[in-house]
Amino acid sequence: MVINKVEKKAGTDIAEQLGNIKSLEDVNKIFRQYMDDEQYSKMESITSIDVRRKIADAIAICRPDSVFINSGNEEDRQFIRNLALKKGEEASLAMANHTIHFDLSQEQGRIVDRTFYIVDDFEDVSSLAKRMNRETALKEIGENLTSIMQGKVMIVGFYMRGPVGAKASNPAIEITSSAYVAHSAEILYRNAYSAFNSEVIRQGHFFTNIHSEGQNRPEDLPNARVLMDRHYKTTYSFNCTYAGNTLLLKKGNHRFAVDMAVYEKCGIEVAEHMFITGINGPKGSGKPGRINDPSCNCRVTWCVGAAPSGCGKTTTAMAGNHFVGDDLAQMWIAEDGSIRAINPECGIFGIVEDVNWEGDPMLMENLRKPGVEVIWSNVLIDDKGVPHWVGNGEEPPESGINFQGKWHKGMVDANGKPVPMSHPNSRCTISSSVLANYSPEAENPRGVEARIFTYSGRDSDTMPPVWVAKNSEGGVVLGACIVSAATATEVGVSGVKRAPWANAPFIPGSLGDYMAAQFKFFGNPLIAPDKKPVMAGLNYFLTHKARGGESNKLLGEKRDVKAWLAWLERYAHNEVGTIETPIGYIPKYEDLKALFSQIINKEYPVELYEKQFSLYVDNIVKRLDLQIDAYSKDKGIPQTLFNVLNSEKSELLALKEKLGSIISPSVLVRYK
């Protein structure tokens, strides 16, 4: 399939049109008008004409009282922290370096209904996204951003989304009136002020992000917008404060990275909504010439994995032995035929609901340890200044302040519905480097070698805990067919929904183009035969009820994911056996029993294995039909997807005729 290029400069650059900065003289004039001598001198080291003009346009549009240039030194970082406290965007807590930020109660997630791609009339966008034509966007941005920063300080920061010097890193400017947003950026991204010019020259582009929270009133939320101009790699956000809508370095710029991978670097790069973690092999498996963990003389195999927000991505990332990232990954095919991966971020903006000592001990240690810098959002704060959240396994307080105001045990809303102690999308913002399993490879511009790719969602009743696609085409289809229960990360979304690659909300172009790029990347002959990735499904949300019981509790525990990952690591090195099924390869019981004992010191009864890995054919076929029907309505979907899905369906139905609608692994082995 031929993928059409995005026309880069099809329409007017809205920032240029509204800012009306015509010359270098205009740039310097507006800098002098809004910056004191110290801030002006900082801008002297930013020599890129395009960068300087974009910042000047933003100033001319937003009209702040003053402009602060964040060079990333400790003095500048402290200025931002102090400003967040002074403005009331954050408040200090009992533990040193801990602060709390509350979003408006009506803005506790991404405002997907008010998030748009700015498009020209001739172009397509993803069928799962919203579009706004350029003329309408110009009007909305002009009406809302003009003079929005009066009475405020504009903060300008220069960041790299990835290690400086990495092939797939992207330079980005964050322009905001929110000290909370600027503070978050300093934890989550690499301030690259000193290297910014050289990185813009090396990459030939930069992203621009312009945001203001406005008056931060509930009545302004209907007019909140997140607008993305993919032609000029510029995002605009106003009248909102939740980081997913305002910290545009994150998902806003991820969308641009996805766009570039599909249309500018098709088949050689991908930009994914994936964690990156390293998994130790067996003791004694370490060898010269590869990355090893000297503590156990074992090899390290790197895994990247996709899951929709709120579906255990951070938990899975933390289950590895060597943490690089929990949310985003940029990848490319290197000269040696390996797939290399970097994390655009250097911190965690993690959901804390159900984070506890049993399932997430390394994260909990830092959340409860004095001295570690943490920004909390939308959790409960008790009268002693201590944060609490649902599922933390600790004794909850009787009362406190949370996302909707004063709270007490047993509280209900106007409709009689219980008000939870913390919002399901409450978060912590923390640096990755403080984690006990943090890997210095996170800052390696060469990236890590990605050998295992996992795809998962909140699937309570269909797929087994782990299975491996038979080939790269099956692996791409596996990612395309993620289905998940909706989570609290998106405002106004409920029920079960398709979540292709867990990346669909961030795919600007057509799903067909994105899928074709996936097939081209993972099927690229440049990938060396001994470095081909293992592409697998993960699902640790199966319930007892789905397998013949009555309880909606999980059929297993969160920590079991360590065993599933360990099995995939051994599979990647041909050290475990498999059972072939129509959907791919599943583990043998003996291998899992040994790994459960070795990795998490837990018994794994054969009865549980049989329940978890039995094929419930009718459920799987129903899921396949859902995907076939949905994708048949999209334009330009590669035929390969339908070939794979129909092949799996026909094989399953043939097995059903012979073995029944519920097929256990032991029955499959005897049949084979």
Rosetta blueprint (number, residue, H / E / L):
1 M L
2 V L
3 I L
4 N L
5 K L
6 V L
7 E L
8 K L
9 K L
10 A L
11 G L
12 T L
13 D L
14 I H
15 A H
16 E H
17 Q H
18 L H
19 G H
20 N L
21 I L
22 K L
23 S L
24 L H
25 E H
26 D H
27 V H
28 N H
29 K H
30 I H
31 F H
32 R H
33 Q H
34 Y H
35 M L
36 D L
37 D H
38 E H
39 Q H
40 Y H
41 S H
42 K H
43 M H
44 E L
45 S L
46 I L
47 T L
48 S L
49 I H
50 D H
51 V H
52 R H
53 R H
54 K H
55 I H
56 A H
57 D H
58 A H
59 I H
60 A H
61 I H
62 C H
63 R L
64 P L
65 D L
66 S E
67 V E
68 F E
69 I E
70 N E
71 S L
72 G L
73 N L
74 E H
75 E H
76 D H
77 R H
78 Q H
79 F H
80 I H
81 R H
82 N H
83 L H
84 A H
85 L H
86 K H
87 K H
88 G L
89 E L
90 E L
91 A E
92 S E
93 L L
94 A L
95 M L
96 A L
97 N L
98 H E
99 T E
100 I E
101 H E
102 F L
103 D L
104 L L
105 S L
106 Q L
107 E L
108 Q L
109 G L
110 R E
111 I L
112 V H
113 D H
114 R H
115 T E
116 F E
117 Y E
118 I E
119 V E
120 D L
121 D L
122 F L
123 E L
124 D L
125 V L
126 S L
127 S L
128 L L
129 A L
130 K L
131 R E
132 M E
133 N E
134 R H
135 E H
136 T H
137 A H
138 L H
139 K H
140 E H
141 I H
142 G H
143 E H
144 N H
145 L H
146 T L
147 S L
148 I L
149 M L
150 Q L
151 G L
152 K L
153 V E
154 M E
155 I E
156 V E
157 G E
158 F E
159 Y E
160 M E
161 R E
162 G L
163 P L
164 V L
165 G L
166 A L
167 K L
168 A L
169 S L
170 N E
171 P E
172 A E
173 I E
174 E E
175 I E
176 T E
177 S L
178 S L
179 A H
180 Y H
181 V H
182 A H
183 H H
184 S H
185 A H
186 E H
187 I H
188 L H
189 Y L
190 R E
191 N E
192 A L
193 Y H
194 S H
195 A H
196 F H
197 N H
198 S H
199 E H
200 V H
201 I H
202 R H
203 Q H
204 G L
205 H L
206 F L
207 F E
208 T E
209 N E
210 I E
211 H E
212 S E
213 E L
214 G L
215 Q L
216 N L
217 R L
218 P H
219 E H
220 D H
221 L H
222 P H
223 N H
224 A L
225 R E
226 V E
227 L E
228 M E
229 D E
230 R L
231 H L
232 Y L
233 K L
234 T E
235 T E
236 Y E
237 S E
238 F E
239 N L
240 C L
241 T L
242 Y L
243 A H
244 G H
245 N H
246 T H
247 L L
248 L L
249 L L
250 K L
251 K H
252 G H
253 N H
254 H H
255 R H
256 F H
257 A H
258 V H
259 D H
260 M H
261 A H
262 V H
263 Y H
264 E L
265 K L
266 C L
267 G L
268 I L
269 E E
270 V E
271 A E
272 E E
273 H L
274 M E
275 F E
276 I E
277 T E
278 G E
279 I E
280 N E
281 G L
282 P L
283 K L
284 G L
285 S L
286 G L
287 K L
288 P L
289 G L
290 R L
291 I L
292 N E
293 D E
294 P L
295 S L
296 C L
297 N L
298 C E
299 R E
300 V E
301 T E
302 W E
303 C E
304 V E
305 G E
306 A E
307 A L
308 P L
309 S L
310 G L
311 C L
312 G L
313 K H
314 T H
315 T H
316 T H
317 A H
318 M H
319 A H
320 G L
321 N L
322 H E
323 F E
324 V E
325 G E
326 D L
327 D L
328 L L
329 A E
330 Q E
331 M E
332 W E
333 I E
334 A L
335 E L
336 D L
337 G L
338 S L
339 I E
340 R E
341 A E
342 I E
343 N L
344 P L
345 E L
346 C L
347 G E
348 I E
349 F E
350 G E
351 I E
352 V L
353 E L
354 D L
355 V L
356 N L
357 W L
358 E L
359 G L
360 D L
361 P H
362 M H
363 L H
364 M H
365 E H
366 N H
367 L H
368 R L
369 K L
370 P L
371 G L
372 V L
373 E L
374 V E
375 I E
376 W E
377 S E
378 N L
379 V L
380 L E
381 I E
382 D L
383 D L
384 K L
385 G L
386 V L
387 P E
388 H E
389 W L
390 V L
391 G L
392 N L
393 G L
394 E L
395 E L
396 P L
397 P L
398 E L
399 S E
400 G E
401 I E
402 N E
403 F L
404 Q L
405 G E
406 K E
407 W E
408 H E
409 K L
410 G L
411 M L
412 V E
413 D L
414 A L
415 N L
416 G L
417 K L
418 P E
419 V L
420 P L
421 M L
422 S L
423 H L
424 P L
425 N L
426 S L
427 R E
428 C E
429 T E
430 I E
431 S E
432 S H
433 S H
434 V H
435 L L
436 A L
437 N L
438 Y E
439 S L
440 P H
441 E H
442 A H
443 E H
444 N L
445 P L
446 R L
447 G L
448 V E
449 E E
450 A E
451 R E
452 I E
453 F E
454 T E
455 Y E
456 S L
457 G L
458 R L
459 D L
460 S L
461 D L
462 T L
463 M L
464 P L
465 P L
466 V E
467 W E
468 V E
469 A L
470 K L
471 N L
472 S H
473 E H
474 G H
475 G H
476 V H
477 V H
478 L H
479 G H
480 A H
481 C L
482 I L
483 V E
484 S E
485 A E
486 A L
487 T L
488 A L
489 T L
490 E E
491 V L
492 G L
493 V L
494 S L
495 G L
496 V E
497 K E
498 R E
499 A L
500 P H
501 W H
502 A H
503 N L
504 A H
505 P H
506 F H
507 I L
508 P L
509 G L
510 S L
511 L H
512 G H
513 D H
514 Y H
515 M H
516 A H
517 A H
518 Q H
519 F H
520 K H
521 F H
522 F H
523 G L
524 N L
525 P L
526 L L
527 I L
528 A L
529 P H
530 D H
531 K H
532 K L
533 P L
534 V E
535 M E
536 A E
537 G E
538 L E
539 N L
540 Y L
541 F L
542 L L
543 T E
544 H L
545 K H
546 A H
547 R H
548 G L
549 G L
550 E L
551 S L
552 N L
553 K L
554 L E
555 L L
556 G L
557 E L
558 K H
559 R H
560 D H
561 V H
562 K H
563 A H
564 W H
565 L H
566 A H
567 W H
568 L H
569 E H
570 R H
571 Y H
572 A H
573 H L
574 N L
575 E L
576 V L
577 G L
578 T E
579 I E
580 E E
581 T E
582 P L
583 I L
584 G E
585 Y E
586 I E
587 P E
588 K L
589 Y H
590 E H
591 D H
592 L H
593 K H
594 A H
595 L H
596 F H
597 S H
598 Q H
599 I H
600 I H
601 N L
602 K L
603 E L
604 Y L
605 P L
606 V H
607 E H
608 L H
609 Y H
610 E H
611 K H
612 Q H
613 F H
614 S L
615 L E
616 Y E
617 V H
618 D H
619 N H
620 I H
621 V H
622 K H
623 R H
624 L H
625 D H
626 L H
627 Q H
628 I H
629 D H
630 A H
631 Y H
632 S H
633 K L
634 D L
635 K L
636 G L
637 I L
638 P L
639 Q H
640 T H
641 L H
642 F H
643 N H
644 V H
645 L H
646 N H
647 S H
648 E H
649 K H
650 S H
651 E H
652 L H
653 L H
654 A H
655 L H
656 K H
657 E H
658 K H
659 L H
660 G L
661 S L
662 I E
663 I E
664 S L
665 P H
666 S H
667 V H
668 L H
669 V H
670 R H
671 Y H
672 K L
